Amino acid sequence: MEAVRHRYPGGAGVVGVSGDPIEEYLARLRAQLRTPDADLVIAEAEDHLRESVAAGVAIGMTQREAQEAAISAFGSVRAVVRANRRPASAVAAEVGMAVWKLAAAYLLAVPVAGVLLLIFFYQVLQIHTVSPGPAPDSLIITNGPPDMVTLIAGLSGSAIAGLALLLGYRRRCRSLRRRGQAPQPPLGAFFPLVAAIFMLLAGPAAGALIGPHLHLPGGTALLAASAVAASVLVALSDVAVMAVMIVRPGRDEEEARYAG
């Protein structure tokens, strides 16, 4: 079939081989729409256009005339994209909610990382801590970090702060849902990947910058290592979320085909 060039209001001509103005209009809309609910908007647009075409054919219009009339009445792609563009305030609110959730997850991951490192270093590897004793030339050998008070205080403080942020985040989400404004992650399904990359870069980078300047007791050093390791844990969890979001649509399609 030969390629056909069509022009519609508000945009340049589109070259396609389908010869179906509705399909070409929807393809252009899909390419330009950048909202989390783009699939829903496109589905609703297609339903409206198909219904308009059917109504036009029913009153005696040709298929092509009905299609062009439906597109003209619905509006140009540019107008539809502009109407569905989220305001800057909404985008800022979504970014704020995403950062809020990420901060809560990170602060809760710090004590988990701290406990894992404590077990690994002092139980699995059985590292001994050597510190000066009370007598001259004497040493004290222990099986744990010499500053457990600082370590426990830091890990506990991080856990309490993370729990407080998480409870506040959940309360805010419930409030938004009651108003019909369920929080949407910025960048849609790509946000977990962006968050994972950020955490993988930010945590080790901070550790590389701060580490050479640390001359602290073992408990404080382990607390700093826990903060870096927590960024890796959060990044891995974000990668897992991304994998689930990729795999789930495929499973849903398979189940739908099986059920059909």
LINMODA-V311203 format. One record per backbone hydrogen bond with DSSP energy under -1.0 kcal/mol. CO is the residue of the C=O (numbers start at 1). NH is the residue of the N-H. Records with the same first field share a line. If there is no record, write none. Layout:
# LINMODA-V311203
CO = NH, NH
This chain:
# LINMODA-V311203
4 = 16
6 = 14
8 = 11
14 = 6
16 = 4
20 = 24
21 = 25
22 = 26
23 = 27
24 = 28
25 = 29
26 = 30
27 = 31
28 = 32
29 = 33
35 = 38
37 = 41
38 = 42
39 = 43
40 = 44
41 = 45
42 = 46
43 = 47
44 = 48
45 = 49
46 = 50
47 = 51
48 = 52
49 = 53
50 = 54
51 = 55
52 = 56
53 = 57
54 = 58
56 = 61
57 = 60
62 = 66
63 = 67
64 = 68
65 = 69
66 = 70
67 = 71
68 = 72
69 = 73
70 = 74
71 = 75
76 = 80
77 = 81
78 = 82
79 = 83
80 = 84
87 = 91
88 = 92
89 = 93
90 = 94
91 = 95
92 = 96
93 = 97
94 = 98
95 = 99
96 = 100
97 = 101
98 = 102
99 = 103
100 = 104
101 = 105
102 = 106
103 = 107
104 = 108
105 = 109
106 = 110
109 = 113
110 = 114
111 = 115
112 = 116
113 = 117
114 = 118
115 = 119
116 = 120
117 = 121
118 = 122
119 = 123, 124
120 = 125
121 = 127
129 = 142
131 = 140
135 = 138
138 = 133
140 = 131
142 = 129
147 = 151
148 = 152
149 = 153
150 = 154
151 = 155
152 = 156
153 = 157
154 = 158
155 = 159
156 = 160
157 = 161
158 = 162
159 = 163
160 = 164
161 = 165
162 = 166
163 = 167
164 = 168
165 = 169
166 = 170
167 = 171
168 = 172
169 = 173
170 = 174
171 = 175
172 = 176
173 = 177
174 = 178
176 = 181
177 = 180
185 = 188
187 = 190
188 = 191
190 = 194
191 = 195
192 = 196
193 = 197
194 = 198
195 = 199
196 = 200
197 = 201
198 = 202
199 = 203
201 = 205
202 = 206
203 = 207
204 = 208
205 = 209
206 = 210
207 = 211
210 = 213
211 = 214
217 = 221
218 = 222
219 = 223
220 = 224
221 = 225
222 = 226
223 = 227
224 = 228
225 = 229
226 = 230
228 = 232
229 = 233
230 = 234
231 = 235
232 = 236
233 = 237
234 = 238
235 = 239
236 = 240
237 = 241
238 = 242
239 = 243
240 = 244
241 = 245
242 = 246
243 = 247
244 = 248
247 = 251
248 = 252
249 = 253
250 = 254
251 = 255
252 = 256
253 = 257
254 = 258
255 = 259
256 = 260
